[in-house]
Amino acid sequence: MSTSMRVVELVRFGAADAAFVTRELPRPTPGPGQVLVRVLATSVNPLDLQTRRGDYRDQVALPAVIGNDVSGVVVETGPGAGDFQPGDEVWYLAPVFAGQGTYAEFHVVDQALVDHKPARLSHVEAAGLALVGVTAWEALVERAGVRAGERVLVHGGAGGVGSAAVQVAGALGAEVLTTARERDHEFVTGLGADVAIDFSAGDYVPQVRELGGVDVVLDTVGGDTLARSPEVLADRGRVVSIVDTPEPQNMLAAWGVNATYHFLFVSPGRAKLQALGRLVDQGRLRPVIGAVLPLADIAQAHTLLEGGSAGEGRGRPRGKIAVAVHPLDEPPHRTTP
Ligand SMILES: NC(=O)c1ccc[n+]([C@@H]2O[C@H](COP(=O)([O-])OP(=O)(O)OC[C@H]3O[C@@H](n4cnc5c(N)ncnc54)[C@H](OP(=O)(O)O)[C@@H]3O)[C@@H](O)[C@H]2O)c1
């Protein structure tokens, strides 16, 4: 068995076309409590673009293998890693800014962060769901504590996190309002949104207020959207913000509605994957894959994600941009029934 592996390294911060180099590196060995996974698919997220551009240069020393989504197969288990056997199909969110990333043929991870892949998902679909799904779950369930019958506003419902969050909020029994361009309204209502508001055609605030406001805002945009959240919140409403913003925010209005704010940087974990897997099994959550590229074309995957707004004929495809790493022994993407 070969002891090396192919990885794509980030060697230069900046434009995608000069940022990556394919290299052979020694294959990692699983330590205590860890498993070695053959990565079949990963995906690109805005975090990858931000890292490549140098936004996190304090945390990422070059050269670096980046990427955080994995769907693949366990090939070796370390001492004490008895939860999995070689051959198990698994998916997970790899720790952010810790250890080797997932633009690689193999990846070592603590078994506590790993779950069995939902059988209904292809590897490409699972890789496209891990980071965004875990983020949506952590935001809506662990932070906001969304309850059945509550009203939730998900910003950017046609995006990666938003499309997962619309479905998760609906599965929790919430009434879901979401902001999306008009051309995406059919798409987001197809995901279960009760109300779609075009953020590009006017101010969403009066529209949400007219509908009676919301108990929870999931802010996937930041800036003004974060600052204005109290204007649409019911008393004792909750806001979960996932986008850090360097501009000072005026939070004065938050006192007026006794708001609770949660600032979230997603963390990996098996329990969240299991919860998402149950929703997948029940047919209440399906990942949306817009494109699948091979690992060798990672720069193109970045360019595609960066290419402006998502949606038909508008720069980038709607849905996640997944990356096939090993040749997959299945159709790269199948539609979830
Ligand atoms: N803190 C965390 O742990 C965490 C985790 C995951 C993601 N994030 C961050 O969350 C953000 C979203 O991630 P993503 O993967 O969902 O990105 P994405 O797939 O690019 O989706 C962003 C969505 O927001 C929409 N949008 C743009 N401007 C908007 C506005 N003013 N109001 C409402 N919607 C708007 C976009 O619509 P168009 O495409 O039509 O423009 C798109 O559908 C990124 O900044 C990412 O870095 C943070």
The ligand as a Gaussian input file, in Angstrom:
#p B3LYP/6-31G(d) Opt

LIG

0 1
 N      -19.519000      31.680000      11.771000
 C      -19.570000      30.484000      11.221000
 O      -19.317000      29.467000      11.877000
 C      -19.934000      30.355000       9.767000
 C      -20.272000      29.093000       9.232000
 C      -20.648000      29.021000       7.894000
 C      -20.682000      30.178000       7.115000
 N      -20.316000      31.362000       7.663000
 C      -20.369000      32.606000       6.871000
 O      -21.731000      32.818000       6.532000
 C      -21.819000      33.471000       5.274000
 C      -22.753000      32.671000       4.363000
 O      -22.163000      31.411000       4.067000
 P      -22.812000      30.509000       2.914000
 O      -22.003000      29.281000       2.811000
 O      -24.270000      30.400000       3.131000
 O      -22.544000      31.467000       1.650000
 P      -23.278000      31.504000       0.234000
 O      -23.576000      30.115000      -0.210000
 O      -22.462000      32.397000      -0.619000
 O      -24.704000      32.174000       0.521000
 C      -24.857000      33.519000       0.826000
 C      -26.295000      33.892000       0.464000
 O      -26.604000      35.176000       0.978000
 C      -27.340000      35.866000      -0.030000
 N      -27.220000      37.301000       0.202000
 C      -26.291000      38.171000      -0.276000
 N      -26.563000      39.422000       0.172000
 C      -27.668000      39.326000       0.954000
 C      -28.445000      40.262000       1.688000
 N      -28.105000      41.562000       1.740000
 N      -29.517000      39.814000       2.367000
 C      -29.865000      38.502000       2.346000
 N      -29.181000      37.564000       1.665000
 C      -28.093000      37.976000       0.985000
 C      -26.725000      35.402000      -1.327000
 O      -27.595000      35.634000      -2.400000
 P      -27.020000      35.871000      -3.890000
 O      -26.130000      34.689000      -4.177000
 O      -28.226000      35.902000      -4.721000
 O      -26.250000      37.142000      -3.833000
 C      -26.545000      33.905000      -1.043000
 O      -27.721000      33.183000      -1.334000
 C      -20.371000      33.570000       4.744000
 O      -19.883000      34.858000       5.051000
 C      -19.624000      32.530000       5.558000
 O      -18.263000      32.830000       5.705000
 C      -19.957000      31.486000       8.970000

